[in-house]
């Protein structure tokens, strides 16, 4: 899959994404990451990319000409790509969106900056605005890295074991169950016996129950979209009742 990230700070994006799992995906040719410096498309000798907003107000706005020119240059190379803008006013990024984007072959991510970008760029070039949370960052580079990481690790072969992404948090609307490895006891804390039993059916049942209980405790709102059996709904109701009592 081809990722094109448009930013004023390409070096900020390059380092983290060339390491770890995404870096290995790039080495294997499963991921192609291209970084574009928006400042290279400025039209004046000072390479100006921002200006004060019409109507007044604090901060600066990213200018229309260099950003539009940069996006159009990349789109000419990626005619089938979806163009998303990282923005606090965008739709919330989620695992479901990551799965959808992983089905594409080309994705262009525009990193927002300052107080925002000239709205005409949004109208002319942007297919979707995406937010990674209800908070404000200095710029969209961190959000772009989050999106590339979440999408890239879902691509076949990137993780090495494709089953890993199936069993992670949010993959089925629930948080992930507890994980353990050697030694079987540490500081008086023992690994649950069921995980040592070799009974894969009971292990799967335990993990499912633990995932539900963890979701009840930390993110109960996720349960609204989880696929639960009648018995599991009873478990949820009991866990919620206990939670409210405490």
trRosetta pair geometry for C-beta under 8 A, 3 or more apart (Angstrom, degrees):
i j d omega theta_ij theta_ji phi_ij phi_ji
1 30 7.5 11 15 154 74 65
1 31 5.9 -15 59 -116 80 65
1 32 7.2 -152 96 29 37 77
1 102 7.4 -96 -62 -147 161 54
1 104 6.8 84 -141 94 117 71
1 105 5.9 -145 -121 -150 70 38
1 106 7.3 -169 -167 -73 71 29
1 107 7.0 18 167 6 112 103
1 151 7.5 -109 109 138 159 110
1 152 7.2 -151 63 -110 125 68
1 155 5.6 -132 -1 -98 121 141
2 32 4.5 -20 -110 69 70 113
2 34 7.0 6 -172 3 93 111
2 78 6.5 -153 103 -108 136 125
2 81 7.5 -80 89 -93 109 117
2 105 6.7 32 19 148 90 66
2 106 4.7 -7 65 -113 107 73
2 107 7.2 169 91 27 61 60
3 31 6.8 0 3 -172 110 96
3 32 6.9 174 27 87 65 57
3 33 5.1 -9 67 -111 107 67
3 34 7.0 177 92 28 56 67
3 107 5.5 -15 -112 69 67 96
3 109 6.8 -3 -169 3 93 112
3 148 5.3 67 -150 -119 164 108
3 151 7.8 138 -85 82 123 129
3 152 7.3 -47 -36 -73 140 109
4 34 4.7 -17 -110 71 74 106
4 35 8.0 174 -158 -83 54 22
4 36 6.3 25 -180 -11 95 118
4 74 5.0 154 150 -162 153 132
4 77 7.9 128 -80 81 154 118
4 78 6.2 -147 -5 -11 142 154
4 81 7.0 -10 26 -145 120 163
4 106 7.5 10 -1 -171 106 88
4 107 7.3 -176 29 93 70 48
4 108 4.7 -19 70 -112 107 73
4 109 7.1 169 86 24 53 66
5 10 7.6 138 96 -120 105 77
5 13 5.5 -156 111 174 153 166
5 33 7.2 0 1 -167 110 88
5 34 7.3 170 23 86 66 52
5 35 5.4 -20 67 -111 97 67
5 36 7.0 178 87 25 46 77
5 109 5.0 -15 -111 68 71 103
5 111 6.7 42 -179 -33 91 108
5 141 8.0 78 172 -130 129 70
5 144 5.1 102 -136 169 119 142
5 148 7.1 -44 -64 -57 126 135
6 36 4.7 -25 -107 72 69 111
6 38 5.7 78 172 -66 92 97
6 67 7.7 105 147 -146 135 75
6 70 5.4 127 -147 136 127 126
6 71 6.5 -34 -67 -81 172 70
6 74 6.6 -115 -67 -16 117 155
6 108 6.9 25 -14 -178 110 94
6 109 7.0 -173 23 91 74 50
6 110 4.8 -16 63 -113 117 65
6 111 6.4 -160 88 14 59 79
7 10 5.5 147 73 -72 110 57
7 12 7.2 -123 150 55 147 107
7 13 5.9 141 19 -20 163 135
7 35 6.7 -42 35 -160 110 93
7 36 7.2 124 24 72 62 59
7 37 7.1 -42 80 -110 63 46
7 38 6.5 -138 101 -10 12 101
7 111 4.2 31 -101 28 86 139
7 139 7.7 94 -149 149 99 131
7 140 7.5 -143 -109 78 95 90
7 141 5.5 70 -135 -93 139 97
7 144 7.0 -117 -70 23 122 163
8 37 7.0 64 -135 -156 31 71
8 38 5.4 -50 -74 45 67 109
8 39 5.8 80 -135 -36 78 102
8 49 6.4 175 -103 90 121 163
8 111 7.3 -123 11 87 72 120
8 113 5.9 15 7 -54 131 161
8 139 7.3 -104 44 -148 108 153
9 12 4.0 26 134 6 114 123
9 13 7.0 128 105 -14 76 87
9 111 7.9 -88 41 102 84 158
9 139 7.0 104 20 88 126 160
9 141 5.8 -49 70 -69 111 151
10 13 5.8 -63 -156 39 42 107
10 14 6.0 47 152 -35 75 107
10 35 3.9 114 -146 154 111 130
10 36 7.2 174 -87 56 123 15
10 37 5.2 -75 -21 -73 123 85
11 14 5.6 -47 -138 26 35 117
11 15 7.0 39 170 -25 63 99
12 15 7.3 -59 -166 21 21 105
12 141 5.0 21 107 167 127 160
13 16 7.3 -77 -165 44 35 95
13 17 6.1 0 164 4 73 127
13 35 5.8 163 78 -111 126 126
13 111 7.9 -134 -63 -55 132 148
13 141 5.4 -126 -67 -159 93 103
13 144 6.4 -29 -116 93 126 124
13 145 6.0 -163 -135 -71 78 100
14 17 6.6 -90 -153 49 21 98
14 18 5.9 9 169 -17 67 121
14 35 6.0 -64 -71 -29 93 158
15 18 6.4 -77 -152 34 19 103
15 19 7.2 5 161 -14 59 111
16 19 6.2 -71 -159 33 34 108
16 145 5.7 33 86 -152 134 141
17 22 5.1 -65 -161 111 68 142
17 23 7.0 146 145 -64 42 74
17 26 7.8 92 144 -37 86 138
17 33 5.9 161 134 -138 133 166
17 145 6.0 -136 -59 -132 105 91
17 148 5.9 -2 -120 106 130 143
17 149 7.2 -129 -110 -66 85 85
18 22 7.5 -72 -78 102 16 96
18 23 4.6 67 167 -107 37 104
18 26 6.6 -56 -125 43 65 156
18 33 7.7 -137 -76 62 76 148
19 22 7.5 42 70 59 43 88
19 23 4.7 0 -115 -27 3 143
20 23 5.6 106 48 17 41 106
20 24 7.2 -79 132 -5 32 96
21 24 5.8 -56 -151 35 31 109
21 25 6.5 34 150 -21 65 104
21 149 7.7 90 70 -150 110 84
21 152 7.5 146 116 112 98 109
21 153 5.6 33 127 -102 142 101
21 158 6.4 72 167 156 98 95
21 159 6.5 -1 -152 -103 128 59
22 25 5.4 -50 -151 34 36 116
22 26 6.5 40 149 -21 65 100
22 31 6.4 -64 -163 71 73 168
22 33 7.7 61 162 -51 111 140
22 148 6.5 62 -133 134 148 101
22 149 5.8 -85 -50 -108 133 68
22 152 4.9 55 -114 107 95 154
22 153 7.2 -70 -69 -59 78 80
22 158 7.6 6 -103 -168 45 123
23 26 5.6 -51 -152 32 34 113
23 27 6.5 35 149 -19 65 104
24 27 5.4 -50 -147 36 37 114
24 28 6.3 30 155 -14 67 107
24 158 7.4 127 90 -164 93 65
25 28 5.9 -59 -145 41 30 106
25 30 4.5 -83 -164 72 81 110
25 31 4.0 51 128 2 110 119
25 152 5.7 168 68 173 166 111
25 153 7.8 -130 -45 -89 145 47
25 155 6.7 93 -147 65 136 126
25 157 7.7 123 -122 105 85 84
25 158 4.1 2 -95 -131 121 98
26 29 7.8 43 178 -68 30 23
26 30 7.7 -86 -65 55 21 69
26 31 4.9 -59 -75 79 61 99
26 32 7.2 111 -130 -100 79 29
26 33 5.9 -45 -101 7 125 108
28 31 8.0 60 61 17 85 76
28 157 6.8 -145 127 140 149 117
28 158 7.8 -173 54 -108 136 54
29 32 7.8 10 -156 -64 52 85
30 155 5.7 151 160 119 113 131
30 156 7.6 -142 -147 81 127 60
30 157 5.3 -160 -100 89 147 115
30 158 5.4 -161 112 -78 148 81
31 152 5.2 23 -101 -141 143 114
31 155 6.7 153 -70 42 92 158
31 158 6.8 57 -35 -106 113 120
33 148 7.0 56 -111 -157 115 143
34 74 7.9 164 104 -130 129 111
36 40 7.5 -107 -179 38 73 125
36 70 5.8 143 142 -171 127 110
36 73 7.6 163 -149 85 144 118
36 74 6.0 -93 -40 -69 164 124
37 40 4.6 90 87 -16 98 105
38 41 6.1 -64 -170 35 49 106
38 42 7.9 74 136 -46 68 81
38 49 5.9 91 117 -137 107 141
38 62 7.7 -13 144 -161 155 125
38 66 5.6 95 166 137 84 109
38 67 5.7 3 -154 -96 126 66
38 70 4.8 -81 -121 -30 68 167
39 42 5.6 -15 -165 -18 54 115
39 47 5.0 47 -179 169 97 118
39 49 5.4 -82 -99 -46 71 135
39 66 7.0 10 -117 178 25 150
40 47 7.8 -10 -86 -140 23 119
40 70 7.4 106 65 -98 87 108
41 65 7.7 -161 136 130 95 73
41 66 4.2 135 97 -156 88 75
41 67 7.5 155 85 -54 130 19
41 69 4.2 -180 -178 90 128 116
41 70 4.3 -147 4 -58 154 86
41 73 7.1 -150 -93 -6 134 138
42 46 7.6 -88 142 86 144 56
42 47 4.1 125 54 -152 148 52
42 48 5.6 144 -158 50 132 42
42 49 5.5 -91 -83 -68 114 76
42 63 7.8 76 -121 63 84 136
42 65 7.7 83 -138 97 43 104
42 66 4.4 -15 -82 -86 52 137
43 65 5.3 -36 -14 131 128 143
43 66 6.6 -142 -17 -66 78 83
43 69 7.9 130 -59 -14 97 154
44 47 7.0 -137 76 -47 70 20
44 48 5.3 8 52 18 122 103
48 51 7.2 60 157 -63 120 87
48 63 6.8 65 125 -12 86 150
49 62 6.1 -19 152 -144 88 79
49 63 5.7 -146 -173 26 38 103
49 66 5.2 -78 -117 61 83 151
49 67 7.4 99 -161 -48 96 87
50 60 4.1 58 161 147 124 129
50 61 6.4 156 -155 75 81 32
50 62 5.5 -50 -97 -99 80 43
50 63 6.0 -150 -96 -23 20 86
50 113 7.5 -96 -79 106 125 115
50 114 5.5 141 -128 -59 136 156
51 60 6.4 147 71 -159 13 96
51 61 6.3 -33 67 61 66 83
51 63 5.4 71 0 -79 105 99
52 56 7.9 -8 162 -118 111 37
52 60 6.1 -67 -87 -114 43 70
52 61 7.3 53 168 15 13 91
53 56 6.9 -20 85 85 92 8
53 57 5.1 -19 62 54 132 111
53 59 7.3 35 -15 85 116 79
53 60 7.4 175 -33 -146 79 28
53 61 4.8 95 -82 -23 84 126
53 115 6.6 -59 -47 74 130 146
57 115 7.3 118 122 -153 120 168
58 115 7.1 148 98 -82 68 134
59 114 5.7 142 172 179 107 85
59 115 3.7 124 111 -49 138 115
60 114 4.5 -79 81 -150 80 138
60 115 6.3 164 66 6 31 99
61 114 6.0 -172 -99 111 21 136
61 115 5.6 -53 -80 63 69 101
61 116 6.0 -17 -128 72 85 72
61 117 6.8 112 -176 -143 81 17
61 118 5.9 97 149 -67 117 66
62 67 5.6 73 144 -48 116 141
62 112 7.5 -144 -3 -153 142 58
62 113 5.6 96 -63 62 121 95
62 114 5.7 166 -42 32 77 124
62 116 7.1 -114 17 119 93 36
62 117 4.2 -34 60 -114 117 71
62 118 6.4 -113 88 -10 67 76
62 121 7.7 -39 100 13 107 155
63 66 5.8 65 82 22 106 95
63 67 6.7 164 85 -2 56 101
63 118 6.3 22 -165 -28 23 128
64 67 6.4 -84 -152 48 25 103
64 68 5.5 21 166 -20 70 120
64 117 8.0 109 -91 170 56 86
64 118 3.9 -71 -68 73 86 158
64 120 5.3 9 -121 67 134 116
64 121 5.6 -165 -131 -48 73 96
65 68 6.0 -61 -140 38 21 108
65 69 6.2 18 164 -17 62 112
66 69 5.8 -59 -145 39 29 111
66 70 6.2 30 158 -21 66 107
67 70 5.8 -53 -146 35 30 110
67 71 6.3 27 157 -16 64 107
67 110 7.3 71 -165 -156 106 128
67 117 6.0 175 -179 -152 175 123
67 118 7.1 168 46 32 136 101
67 121 5.1 -13 107 -113 124 152
68 71 6.0 -58 -148 38 28 108
68 72 6.2 24 158 -15 65 111
68 120 7.7 -26 -72 111 128 97
68 121 5.5 -134 -71 -108 83 92
68 124 6.5 14 -125 85 111 141
68 125 6.5 -169 -125 -37 68 140
69 72 5.9 -58 -144 40 27 109
69 73 6.3 33 155 -25 63 106
70 73 5.8 -55 -152 31 29 114
70 74 6.7 20 155 -12 64 106
71 74 6.0 -62 -153 40 31 105
71 75 6.0 30 153 -20 68 111
71 83 6.6 58 -158 -142 115 144
71 108 7.2 104 -142 156 80 145
71 110 6.5 -13 -91 -85 112 128
71 121 7.1 131 2 -162 149 103
71 125 4.6 44 131 -164 155 150
72 75 5.5 -52 -138 39 32 113
72 76 6.5 43 157 -29 63 100
72 125 7.3 -99 -59 -106 73 123
73 76 6.0 -52 -158 24 28 114
73 77 7.4 14 149 -6 59 104
74 77 5.9 -64 -161 40 39 105
74 78 6.0 -12 156 24 76 111
74 81 7.6 -55 138 56 97 156
74 108 5.6 127 125 -121 133 130
75 78 6.1 -77 -130 66 32 78
75 79 6.7 72 169 -99 70 44
75 81 6.7 -133 -119 54 64 113
75 83 6.9 -30 -85 -64 110 129
75 108 6.9 -46 -76 -40 73 164
75 125 7.5 -134 -42 -146 145 98
76 79 7.2 11 -149 -68 23 82
78 81 3.7 28 140 -20 118 128
78 106 4.4 178 -161 180 115 144
78 108 6.2 158 83 -53 145 110
80 105 6.7 21 100 62 130 106
80 106 5.5 111 83 37 86 128
81 104 7.5 83 -135 169 54 131
81 106 3.6 -87 -88 124 87 111
81 107 6.0 173 -156 -91 96 15
81 108 4.7 82 142 -18 136 98
82 101 7.4 -116 59 -124 141 87
82 104 6.0 -88 7 -115 113 159
82 106 7.5 149 15 97 61 73
82 107 5.8 -14 58 -120 89 70
82 108 7.0 -161 91 32 42 78
82 127 5.1 -101 -163 63 78 154
82 128 6.8 2 172 16 114 114
83 108 4.5 -19 -108 75 71 116
83 110 6.6 33 -179 -17 93 111
83 125 5.8 -80 122 156 160 80
83 126 5.6 -122 114 -125 106 42
83 127 4.9 122 55 3 71 96
83 128 7.7 153 88 28 51 68
84 90 7.9 72 -174 -144 97 149
84 107 7.1 -10 12 -172 109 96
84 108 7.2 158 23 86 61 61
84 109 5.6 -17 69 -112 92 66
84 110 7.0 -164 95 24 41 79
84 126 7.1 66 -137 -158 23 89
84 127 6.5 -56 -73 64 58 90
84 128 4.8 -28 -111 76 88 90
84 129 7.0 145 -165 -105 74 20
84 130 5.0 13 178 -2 126 119
84 147 7.6 -156 88 -164 142 165
85 90 6.9 -174 86 -77 78 130
85 109 7.9 143 -98 -164 24 54
85 110 4.6 -27 -106 69 73 109
85 112 5.9 73 174 -55 95 101
85 117 7.1 -108 -151 22 139 139
85 122 6.7 -63 -2 -108 162 87
85 126 4.7 -25 -19 -129 119 135
85 128 7.5 -174 24 95 71 43
85 129 4.9 -30 69 -110 98 73
85 130 7.1 156 74 22 44 72
85 140 7.5 -73 177 -127 62 167
86 90 7.1 -97 -153 1 30 150
86 109 6.6 40 -33 -178 100 99
86 110 7.1 -156 12 87 73 56
86 111 5.6 -3 36 -125 123 49
86 112 5.2 -133 83 9 74 95
86 129 7.9 112 -134 -161 6 68
86 130 6.1 -43 -105 74 52 84
86 131 7.4 107 -165 -99 62 41
86 132 7.4 -9 -147 -14 104 99
86 140 3.2 141 81 -155 126 120
86 143 3.9 139 -151 93 136 135
86 144 5.6 -98 -38 -54 143 77
86 147 7.5 -140 -85 -14 109 135
87 90 4.4 115 66 -32 87 102
87 112 5.0 99 -85 -37 73 155
87 116 7.2 49 -132 -127 110 91
87 129 4.4 -37 44 -165 127 113
87 130 7.1 104 34 52 73 37
87 131 6.2 -66 88 -73 51 84
87 140 7.1 -23 -60 -93 46 128
88 131 5.3 72 -138 -119 30 123
88 134 7.5 86 -161 -136 95 39
88 135 7.5 -123 -120 84 117 26
88 136 5.6 -27 -71 -98 152 72
88 137 7.9 172 -63 17 104 76
89 129 6.2 -4 88 136 79 147
89 131 6.9 162 47 -57 15 127
90 93 7.9 33 109 -42 120 82
90 128 7.2 80 -151 154 112 71
90 129 3.3 -140 -100 134 95 81
90 130 4.3 -74 145 -20 148 4
90 131 4.1 164 62 -27 87 78
91 97 7.7 156 110 -87 112 147
91 128 7.0 -49 24 -175 116 102
91 129 6.8 122 4 85 70 69
91 130 6.1 -36 60 -111 74 57
91 131 6.8 178 73 22 21 86
92 130 8.0 38 168 -161 8 67
92 131 5.8 -44 -98 74 46 93
92 132 7.9 85 -155 -131 61 16
92 133 7.5 60 -135 -87 92 34
93 97 5.5 -117 -149 68 56 142
93 98 7.3 66 178 -52 93 87
93 130 5.2 64 -69 177 96 108
93 131 6.5 -146 -11 85 86 38
93 132 4.8 -18 31 -101 131 60
93 133 8.0 -51 39 -36 97 60
93 143 7.7 163 -16 -163 148 96
93 146 7.2 114 102 116 161 119
93 147 6.4 -111 -132 -92 148 91
93 150 7.4 124 161 55 122 161
94 97 4.9 101 52 7 72 98
94 98 7.0 -126 102 -5 42 87
94 170 7.3 -159 -179 -171 80 138
95 98 5.3 -49 -148 34 37 117
95 99 6.5 41 152 -21 66 100
95 150 7.4 -127 -108 -173 57 121
95 169 7.9 -157 -65 111 147 67
95 170 3.8 151 -16 132 152 127
95 171 6.6 -116 167 -80 149 41
96 99 5.7 -50 -152 32 33 112
96 100 6.6 33 150 -18 64 103
97 100 5.5 -52 -150 36 37 113
97 101 6.2 32 155 -16 69 106
97 130 7.3 154 160 -130 154 124
98 101 5.9 -57 -145 40 29 107
98 102 6.2 36 153 -27 64 107
98 147 7.6 -163 -102 -149 86 61
98 150 4.3 -92 -115 139 137 108
98 151 5.1 -147 -154 -80 79 63
98 154 6.0 139 144 -17 101 145
99 102 5.6 -53 -148 31 30 115
99 103 7.2 35 151 -25 59 99
99 154 6.2 -147 -102 -164 56 161
100 103 6.0 -55 -168 22 36 114
100 104 8.0 38 141 -24 61 95
101 104 5.7 -41 -167 13 50 115
101 107 6.0 47 -170 -96 107 146
101 147 7.4 -28 99 -176 170 99
101 151 4.7 -61 100 -115 117 130
102 151 5.0 -174 -71 -161 79 77
102 152 8.0 -168 -108 -65 96 15
102 154 4.0 -67 -99 94 159 124
102 155 5.8 -153 -155 -69 102 65
104 107 5.5 103 93 -59 140 94
107 151 7.1 -5 19 130 167 167
109 140 8.0 -159 159 141 98 120
109 144 4.6 136 135 -132 138 103
109 147 6.1 159 -108 78 146 141
109 148 7.2 -103 0 -55 156 95
110 117 7.6 -8 143 -43 128 162
110 125 7.8 81 -43 118 154 122
110 126 6.9 -91 32 -99 140 102
110 140 7.4 34 119 93 52 155
111 139 5.9 42 161 159 111 100
111 140 3.6 -178 -158 80 66 103
111 141 5.0 29 -142 -68 147 58
111 143 7.4 151 -126 59 80 97
111 144 5.2 -61 -83 -31 98 136
112 116 6.3 -27 -164 -132 118 49
112 117 5.9 -113 -127 -24 82 103
112 139 6.8 -170 93 -160 57 61
112 140 4.1 98 37 -37 68 130
113 117 7.6 73 42 -68 67 84
113 139 4.6 -1 -105 -124 79 103
113 140 6.7 -97 -55 8 60 91
114 117 8.0 114 56 -70 103 50
116 119 7.9 21 134 -65 125 71
117 121 5.1 -65 143 58 121 136
117 122 6.6 137 86 -44 110 92
118 121 5.2 94 75 -5 84 102
118 122 7.9 -159 101 -2 49 84
119 122 5.3 -49 -159 33 50 116
119 123 6.4 47 147 -19 74 103
120 123 5.5 -51 -145 38 38 112
120 124 6.0 25 159 -11 69 113
121 124 6.1 -65 -140 45 27 101
121 125 5.5 -32 -178 30 67 119
121 126 6.9 65 131 -24 74 105
122 125 7.2 -76 -114 53 12 77
122 126 4.6 -36 -142 27 56 131
122 129 7.3 -3 -138 -62 116 116
123 126 7.8 21 -14 35 15 91
126 129 6.4 37 157 -61 138 77
130 143 7.4 162 104 165 93 123
130 147 6.8 78 111 -90 147 137
131 134 7.4 59 146 -73 136 46
131 143 7.4 -69 -147 -136 37 141
132 142 7.8 -116 45 115 152 87
132 143 4.6 -166 -6 -128 124 91
132 146 5.1 64 -116 80 151 155
132 147 7.4 -123 -76 -51 114 85
137 140 7.0 126 79 -83 125 34
137 142 5.5 -139 -154 45 155 124
137 143 6.5 -171 28 -32 152 101
139 142 7.5 119 81 6 67 84
140 143 4.8 -57 -160 45 68 117
140 144 5.7 74 140 -29 86 98
141 144 5.6 -52 -148 33 32 113
141 145 6.5 33 154 -19 65 103
142 145 5.7 -53 -151 34 33 112
142 146 6.5 38 150 -22 64 103
143 146 5.6 -51 -151 32 34 114
143 147 6.5 32 152 -18 66 104
144 147 5.8 -55 -150 36 33 110
144 148 6.3 30 154 -17 67 106
145 148 5.8 -53 -144 38 32 109
145 149 6.1 31 157 -18 65 109
146 149 5.9 -60 -148 39 26 110
146 150 6.1 20 159 -14 65 111
147 150 6.0 -58 -141 40 27 106
147 151 6.0 15 164 -8 65 114
148 151 6.2 -63 -140 46 24 102
148 152 5.4 23 164 -23 64 120
149 152 6.0 -55 -130 38 20 110
149 153 6.3 17 170 -18 59 110
150 153 6.7 -59 -148 31 20 105
150 154 7.3 16 153 -17 54 110
151 154 6.0 -68 -164 31 35 111
151 155 7.5 46 146 -38 67 94
152 155 5.8 -39 -164 3 43 115
152 158 5.9 175 155 -150 73 162
153 158 5.5 -149 -132 109 36 131
153 159 5.8 65 -170 -65 82 98
153 165 6.3 162 133 -93 91 121
154 158 7.5 23 49 43 19 133
154 165 5.4 142 -111 -166 64 157
155 158 4.6 77 68 -22 89 126
156 162 6.0 -9 -131 -97 65 132
157 160 7.4 36 -171 -83 44 28
157 162 7.3 -13 -46 -66 33 103
159 162 6.3 134 57 -91 113 38
159 164 4.8 -144 157 55 146 128
159 165 5.9 -171 -20 -35 156 101
160 164 7.7 40 64 0 78 137
161 164 4.8 92 89 -25 96 104
162 165 6.4 -47 -170 27 53 105
162 166 7.3 54 139 -21 69 105
163 166 5.3 -56 -158 31 49 118
163 167 6.5 27 156 -9 78 109
164 167 6.6 -74 -154 42 28 97
164 168 6.9 42 152 -45 64 104
165 168 5.8 -41 -149 4 38 121
165 171 6.8 147 152 -100 58 130
166 171 5.6 129 -174 179 32 151
167 171 6.4 -67 -66 43 3 156
167 176 7.3 76 145 -127 71 103
168 171 5.1 106 60 -32 66 118
168 176 5.8 -46 -164 -77 43 125
169 174 7.4 -108 -143 109 58 52
169 175 4.8 -6 -132 -146 104 53
169 176 4.1 -78 -61 -22 78 92
170 173 7.0 28 -152 -93 45 18
170 174 7.6 -158 -80 61 24 29
170 175 7.4 18 -45 -94 61 45
170 222 7.6 -107 -107 -141 72 138
172 211 8.0 40 67 150 113 152
172 226 6.9 64 135 -139 76 86
172 227 6.9 -79 180 36 96 99
173 222 5.7 162 176 166 72 96
173 223 7.5 105 148 -112 109 28
173 225 5.0 -148 -130 100 129 85
173 226 3.6 -178 113 -93 129 71
173 227 6.7 126 29 4 140 67
174 211 4.3 70 138 155 135 110
174 212 6.2 -54 -133 -80 137 49
174 214 7.5 94 173 70 94 97
174 215 4.7 -90 -146 -51 77 142
174 222 6.6 142 -101 125 36 130
174 223 7.9 46 -96 -92 79 65
174 226 5.6 67 -56 -118 86 134
175 211 6.1 -177 77 -158 57 72
175 214 4.6 -110 83 114 122 113
175 215 4.7 171 13 -77 94 76
175 218 6.1 36 -34 63 163 125
175 219 6.0 127 -45 32 118 121
175 222 7.2 124 -33 55 80 161
176 179 7.4 -7 141 -35 119 104
176 211 6.4 -55 -159 -113 18 98
176 214 7.5 -41 74 86 37 157
177 206 7.7 105 -161 121 147 71
177 207 4.1 -141 13 -158 173 75
177 208 7.4 -48 -65 -48 134 18
177 210 4.1 81 -138 89 98 115
177 211 4.4 -63 -60 -57 83 82
177 214 6.8 -180 -107 0 41 138
178 210 5.8 -87 10 169 88 145
178 214 7.6 165 -42 -66 77 136
180 191 4.5 142 152 -123 156 104
180 192 7.4 173 -4 20 152 80
180 195 6.1 101 53 113 126 168
183 186 5.8 129 64 -61 99 92
184 190 6.5 10 152 -152 78 76
184 191 4.9 -88 -150 19 66 117
184 196 6.6 42 -128 -84 125 138
185 188 7.2 -5 -178 -125 101 10
185 189 6.9 162 -155 79 61 41
185 190 4.8 -20 -101 -99 87 73
185 191 7.3 -106 -65 0 50 77
186 189 5.6 -25 69 59 71 92
190 193 7.8 18 134 -55 122 70
191 195 5.5 -92 160 69 107 127
191 196 6.2 108 102 -43 117 109
192 195 5.1 89 75 0 86 103
192 196 7.8 -175 99 0 49 88
192 206 6.9 175 126 176 148 148
193 196 5.8 -70 -157 43 43 105
193 197 6.4 62 147 -52 73 98
194 197 5.4 -37 -153 -1 38 125
194 199 7.2 -74 -161 60 75 106
194 202 5.4 -129 -156 133 108 109
194 203 5.9 162 147 -92 96 60
194 206 4.7 132 110 -47 156 160
195 203 6.1 92 -107 -123 52 104
195 206 7.4 -120 -58 89 75 150
197 202 6.2 -20 78 75 148 134
197 203 7.1 -166 55 -57 103 94
199 202 4.0 30 110 25 119 114
199 203 6.2 158 90 -20 63 86
200 203 5.3 -51 -141 37 35 116
200 204 6.2 39 158 -22 67 103
201 204 5.9 -52 -150 34 28 110
201 205 6.5 28 150 -18 61 107
202 205 5.5 -52 -147 37 35 114
202 206 6.2 37 154 -20 67 105
203 206 5.8 -54 -148 36 30 111
203 207 6.3 28 155 -18 65 108
204 207 5.8 -55 -145 38 29 111
204 208 6.3 31 155 -21 63 107
205 208 5.9 -56 -150 35 28 112
205 209 6.5 26 154 -16 63 107
206 209 5.8 -59 -150 38 30 109
206 210 6.2 27 155 -17 66 109
207 210 5.7 -56 -144 39 30 110
207 211 6.3 35 155 -23 64 104
208 211 5.7 -52 -149 32 29 113
208 212 6.6 29 153 -17 63 104
208 232 7.6 -77 149 -104 111 125
209 212 5.7 -55 -152 35 33 111
209 213 6.3 28 154 -16 67 108
209 235 6.6 -113 -135 -164 88 159
210 213 5.7 -55 -143 40 33 110
210 214 6.1 35 156 -20 66 106
211 214 5.9 -55 -146 37 28 111
211 215 6.4 28 154 -19 62 108
212 215 5.8 -59 -151 36 29 111
212 216 6.4 33 152 -21 65 104
212 223 7.9 69 -149 -107 78 109
212 226 7.9 149 -112 145 84 160
212 228 7.4 93 -115 -115 125 116
212 232 5.9 -147 -100 -162 157 102
212 235 5.9 57 119 109 147 128
212 236 6.2 -100 178 -75 115 86
212 239 7.4 165 132 1 94 159
213 216 5.6 -48 -148 32 34 114
213 217 6.4 30 155 -17 64 108
213 235 7.6 -79 -66 158 82 112
213 239 5.7 -157 -120 -120 73 149
214 217 5.8 -59 -148 38 31 110
214 218 6.0 -10 168 13 68 114
215 218 6.7 -73 -131 53 24 84
215 219 5.5 -57 -153 67 66 86
215 220 6.8 114 143 -95 72 40
215 222 5.4 -99 -161 70 115 121
215 223 6.0 132 133 -63 124 90
215 226 7.2 77 144 -53 167 155
216 220 5.4 39 -143 -96 43 91
216 223 7.0 40 -84 -54 67 138
216 236 6.0 -177 -85 -139 121 72
216 239 4.3 36 143 122 170 133
216 240 6.0 -121 -156 -65 115 70
216 243 6.5 -153 152 -41 103 144
217 220 7.9 134 15 -55 12 88
217 239 7.6 -83 -51 170 75 120
217 243 6.9 -167 -104 -103 59 126
219 222 4.6 39 128 -7 109 117
220 223 5.7 -32 -171 5 57 118
220 240 6.8 93 -132 -102 139 104
220 243 8.0 -171 -67 84 139 170
221 224 6.3 -24 -179 -2 53 113
222 225 6.7 -70 -174 44 53 93
222 226 6.3 61 136 -41 80 109
223 226 5.0 -52 -141 21 45 121
223 228 7.3 11 -163 -34 90 139
223 236 6.0 128 -151 -143 149 143
228 232 4.0 -134 -166 95 95 122
228 233 5.0 123 121 -59 128 78
228 236 6.7 -15 -154 -20 164 136
229 232 4.6 95 50 7 74 103
229 233 7.1 -134 95 -6 39 85
230 233 5.6 -53 -148 34 33 112
230 234 6.6 37 152 -21 64 101
231 234 5.6 -50 -155 32 34 115
231 235 6.7 38 146 -20 64 102
232 235 5.3 -47 -151 33 39 117
232 236 6.5 43 149 -21 66 100
233 236 5.4 -47 -148 34 36 115
233 237 6.4 39 152 -21 65 103
234 237 5.7 -51 -147 35 32 112
234 238 6.4 30 154 -17 64 106
235 238 5.9 -57 -149 38 29 109
235 239 6.2 27 154 -18 65 110
236 239 5.7 -59 -145 39 29 110
236 240 6.2 29 157 -19 66 107
237 240 5.9 -54 -146 37 28 110
237 241 6.4 31 153 -21 62 107
238 241 5.7 -54 -150 34 30 114
238 242 6.5 29 153 -16 64 105
239 242 5.7 -54 -148 38 32 110
239 243 6.2 37 151 -24 64 107
240 243 5.4 -52 -146 34 32 116
240 244 6.4 31 156 -18 65 104
241 244 6.0 -55 -149 35 29 108
241 245 6.5 31 152 -22 63 107
242 245 5.6 -54 -149 32 33 114
242 246 6.6 13 158 -4 65 109
243 246 6.3 -71 -152 45 28 97
